[in-house]
C-alpha cells in the first residue's frame, strides 16, 4: 500500500483537484463497472455507485474519519461493492459473481450501516442546499437546538414568522426529498411486496 500516493489522492479529492479526481476515476471506474455489470447492473448503475462512493470517501476524508487498513483502491472497491449489493438487496436482484481482487478488504456490517447513513445524508444535504437562504438559516438554527424565541432574536424575525417559516421550510424539504429517486431507493423494504 502506497500511503503517500493514497494521501495525495485523498487530498486531491477533498480539494477538488480535477487532475487527481479524473485520474482516480479513469483508473478505478473500469473495475467498478466490471463488478456492477457482472452483477445485474448497467453502465449508469456503475457510474452512480462510483459517484456515491466518491462522495462517501470525500465526506470521510473531510471529517478525518477515513481509517484505511489497506490501499485506497481496495477500500474504494469494497465500498462500491457493498453499495451495489445493498441496492441489489433492496431491489430483490441476485448477485451472480463474487470475484474480488486478492487484496480486497472485508467490510464489516458497521461499515455497511455507515454507507447507508451517508447515502441518506447525501440526499438530505443535496436538497437542503436547494432551499432559500432564509430556510437554510432557520432550519440550521433549529437543528442546533435553538428555541423559537432564540431563533427569532438571532434572525430578527417575529416568533410567529419563525414558526411559520420552520413549518414551510421543513415541509418543502421533506417534499423534495420524498420525490428523489435515491431516497425512494433507500426506503425500499426487501420484506414488502413480492
N, C-alpha and C positions, 0 to 999 in steps of 0.2 A: 504494500500500500504506500503510495507516494503522498505523504501528508502535506508536503509543501505545495505540490500541484493541486491537491484537493482544496487546500486552504485558499489558493489563488482563485480557483473556480468558484468556491463559495462566496468569496469577497466580490467577485465579478457579478454573481447572481444578485447579491444584496445591493450593490451599487448600480445595477442595471447596465453593466458593460456589454454593449451589443456584440462585440467580437467574441468575448468569452461565452456568452449565452448562445450565440449562433453555433460556435464550435461544439459546445456541450450538446446542443440539440442535434447537430449533424452526426456526432459520434455515437449518441445514445438512442436516438429515435428508432434506428433500424432494429435494435434488439427488442425494444418495447413493441414495435409494430409486429415483429415476427411472433412474439408471445400472444398478443391480442388476436392476431389473425388465425393462429393455430387453435385458439380457444373461443370460438363463436363470435368473434368481433370483426369489425371492418376498419378501414383507414381512419375514418372520423373518430371511432372509439379510441383508437390508438393515440391520435392527436389529443383528444380530451383527457385521457388518463395521463399522458405525458405532461400536459399543461397543469393539471391538478396537482400532480406530484411535484412539479417545479415550484408551484405556489407554496406547497407544504414545506419544501426544503428552504425556500426563501423565508417563510414565516419563522421556522425553527432556527434558521441561521441568524435572523434579525434579533430574536429574543435570546440568543445563546443557549437554546435548549436542544440543539442538534448534537447528539452523542454518537459519533461514528466509532464502531468497533471493527470496521472493515473499510474497504475503499469506498469512495463516494459513489462510484459507478455501481458497485454491488448493492449498496444501501438503496440507491435510487431505483434499481431494478426490483428490489424487494418491495419497496413502497408501491411501485406501479403494479406489480403482480398482485399485491393484496388489494389495492383499489379495484383492479379489474375483477378479481374473484368476488369481492363484496358486491359489485354491480351485477355480476352473473347470478349470484345467490339471490339477490333481490328480484331479479327478473326471471328467476327459475330456469336459467340456462345451465347446461352442464359443462364442466371443464373436461376437455378431452386429453390434453397434453400437459405433462408436468416436467418439461425439460428445464433444468436450472444450470446456470454457469457453475463451474466447480467451486468458485469462491463465494457463492451466494450465501448470505447470512439468513438465519432463521428469524422470522419476525414473530414476536410474541403477541398474544391476544391484546395486551395493553396497547401495543403499537397500532393494532387494527382499530381499537376504540379511539385512539388518538387521531388516526387518519379520518375516521367518520366524523369526529367532533370538528376537526379542521375543515372538512368539506362543508359542514353546516355553517361554521364561522365565515367561510369564504362567501357563501351565498348571502348570508346576512350582511357582511361588510359591503359587498358589491351593491346591494340595494340601499343600504344606509347612506352610502356616498351619493346616491341619486337624489336624496332628499334635499329640500331647500336648506339654506344656512340656518334659518330660524328653527326648523325641525331638528336638524342635527344638534344645534346648541341646546335646545330644551331636552331632547332625549338623552344627550350626553350627561347633562346635569342630573337627570333622573337616575340614570344608570350609576352615577357616582354616589347615589344615596341622599341627595339633597331633597329637602321638603319643598312643597309648593311655595311656601312663604319665602324660603331661601332663593328659590329659582326666580320668583317674581322680583326679589330685591336685586339679584345678580343681573338679570336681563333688563330690568326697568319696566317690565310688563306688569299689568294688574294680575292679582291671583286668579281671578275668573278667566282672563285671557290665557293665562299659563295652563290652567286645567283644560280649557277648550283645545288649545294647541297640542297639548300632550295627547289627548284623545284622538284628534285628527291625524297627527303625525304617526302614532302607533298604528292606527287603522290603515293608513296609506302604506306604511312599511310592510305590514302583515299581508295586505292585498298583493303588493309587488312580489313578495317572497313566495306566496302561495301559487302565483302564476308561473314561477320559474321552473323550467323542466328539471333542473338539477335538484331543486327542493323536492319536487314530486318523486324523483328517483330515490332520494334519501328516505322518503316516507313510505315507500312500498314495503309492505309487510309480507314476508315469504309465507306466513301462515294463512293469509287471506286468499280467498278465491281458489279456483282450480277446476 
